[in-house]
Amino acid sequence: MIGIVGGLGPYGGLDITKKIIDETAARSDQEHLPLLLFSCPNLIPDRTAYLFDKSNVNPGKAIAAILRQLETAGATIAAIPSNTAHAEPIFSVVQDEMARVGSGLK
């Protein structure tokens, strides 16, 4: 199952979901890839504020927590549709947190 971290921009999660559906060569509903979109923007601190030193709260920990929930729900691969979430100071925390818990999520 593909897990998608939503809430990182109003349409980011919906956009990647639509692209996955549009690009899947399926002849029936049952042939589409299973997707799980977790979109709770209130759980993720402002990435831009953190990157511009206007917040001390690194959103990487919240993103990692959502990834762990997606993995627990059955996701084996994940999408994080956000440029700012992939900025080194944030994404390195995501990677460290996922490694710390022994995640197998790709």
Secondary structure, 3 states (H helix, E strand, C coil): CEEEECCCCCCHHHHHHHHHHHHCCCCCHHHCCCEEEECCHHHCCCHHHHHCCCCCCCCHHHHHHHHHHHHHCCCCEEECCCCHHHCHHHHHHHHHHHHHCCCCCC
